[in-house]
Amino acid sequence: MFGLTALEMARIQFGFTISFHIIFPAITIGLASYLVVLEALWLLKQATVFRDLYLFWSKVFAVNFAMGVVSGIVMAYQFGTNWGHFSAFAGGVTGPLLAYEVLSAFFLEAGFLGVMLFGLNKVGPGLHFFATLMVAAGTLISATWILASNSFMQTPQGYEIVAGRIVPVDWVKVIFSPSFPYRLVHMTIAAYLATALFVGASGAWHLIRGRNTQAVRTMFSMAMWMVLIVAPIQIIVGDQHGENTLKYQPAKIAGIEGHWENKPGESVPLILFGWPDMKGETTRYALEIPHAGSLILTHSWNGQVPALKDFAPKDRPDSPVIFWSFRAMVGLAFLMFFLGLWSAWLRWRGDIYRAPLFLRAAILMGPSGLLALVAGWVTTEVGRQPWVVYNVMRTADAVSNHSAVELSISLILFIVIYFAVFGTGVSYMLKLVAQGPDVRGPEAEPGKIQRPSRPLSGAPDAVRPLPGGEG
């Protein structure tokens, strides 16, 4: 169906579901840590503004957490349904790693989530802060195990192949594969940056509509500080991650750069824009900066890196996809960097809350962190092709024995259901954000928070209309 093979349909379905899923854990990681900071400031300074922000963002967290859990379950099932041969081959590694995530991270989050969302007026402040801290720790532990599994697929080590299956022989090497530290740091910072931009866009939205309250100013200011500090760190970490990828996955870097061949004595240019032609083995319409590729990738004027023609055609990644997904990620990262610099300049002038153009830019940049994150995952996963476990198992050998028609039908169902279910959830979450934080006075209202049985109940049953009929 659609003129695509079963393998291509399985890859599209996995790409679609993971692109939906990854957004929710990223916000969960960022918001959980943000809630820790807000509650710590509330306890230390006894300032009600931090309590109001905590209560507000905990509602958004509850909705997002629920959607992340649901979408994550689908991801887990796909390994068995669509990628059965991969599960049989590599399940000795990926199975335990995912089980460790459930046992250590998910149980930790589930154990303390109820106290965090519904125990504010039922337990002491110290215990409640500990619960918030444990939920945040759980999100980071979860990311650690997931990225350990993915990093093994990217840079496998610590295993042997016995009777046609991967058998772990050194779990320390399996978990701490060469790319793991870079991926963990890069992904965690991306989650924090995406959340800061999301929170900042919310604050800018309220400020531009005249809701210039202390709570709105505080959350906007905190978000812009985060962008200013973290965006340049992410760029540096990304550069280090790129060097690691060049060492262990050179074909991916060649595809990202659209670099086809090395000529004796010539440097590698940086191709800003162009179109890699896989059949013609060239990058057409290339706009180049001479020597810049060598400087970035090798930190030398005339350094060379492996080119696509150094690899057999069957071992080359899809260069047009990762060429552009990488540039989308990097371009958005530099826009975040400039937004942070702009905020610092306006803060120095005392105009950060009263600059309409800047506030509109902050709103437009709201989804940029999530878009960059998805673009980064596309670069990572498509760049690994044609391998599902790099240089060990090909993706074509990993897919289950389904027909293209069966996978097409399931993909259509996924698209319809995802947009219906998660579209409704995201819409509700954005309506909560559009309301803004409530100002509850010096004391929280006791007895208002009941003890429901599901995380989503941490959000209100109804969303009040915005002033003036907006929303």
Secondary structure as GFF3:
##gff-version 3
##sequence-region A 1 471
A	DSSP	alpha_helix	6	45	.	.	.	ID=ss1
A	DSSP	alpha_helix	48	81	.	.	.	ID=ss2
A	DSSP	alpha_helix	84	100	.	.	.	ID=ss3
A	DSSP	pi_helix	101	106	.	.	.	ID=ss4
A	DSSP	alpha_helix	107	118	.	.	.	ID=ss5
A	DSSP	alpha_helix	125	154	.	.	.	ID=ss6
A	DSSP	beta_strand	159	162	.	.	.	ID=ss7
A	DSSP	beta_strand	165	168	.	.	.	ID=ss8
A	DSSP	alpha_helix	171	175	.	.	.	ID=ss9
A	DSSP	alpha_helix	180	208	.	.	.	ID=ss10
A	DSSP	alpha_helix	214	248	.	.	.	ID=ss11
A	DSSP	alpha_helix	250	257	.	.	.	ID=ss12
A	DSSP	beta_strand	270	277	.	.	.	ID=ss13
A	DSSP	beta_strand	282	289	.	.	.	ID=ss14
A	DSSP	alpha_helix	292	298	.	.	.	ID=ss15
A	DSSP	three_ten_helix	308	310	.	.	.	ID=ss16
A	DSSP	three_ten_helix	313	315	.	.	.	ID=ss17
A	DSSP	alpha_helix	319	349	.	.	.	ID=ss18
A	DSSP	alpha_helix	356	364	.	.	.	ID=ss19
A	DSSP	alpha_helix	368	384	.	.	.	ID=ss20
A	DSSP	beta_strand	387	389	.	.	.	ID=ss21
A	DSSP	beta_strand	393	394	.	.	.	ID=ss22
A	DSSP	three_ten_helix	395	397	.	.	.	ID=ss23
A	DSSP	alpha_helix	404	435	.	.	.	ID=ss24
A	DSSP	three_ten_helix	455	458	.	.	.	ID=ss25
A	DSSP	three_ten_helix	467	469	.	.	.	ID=ss26
###
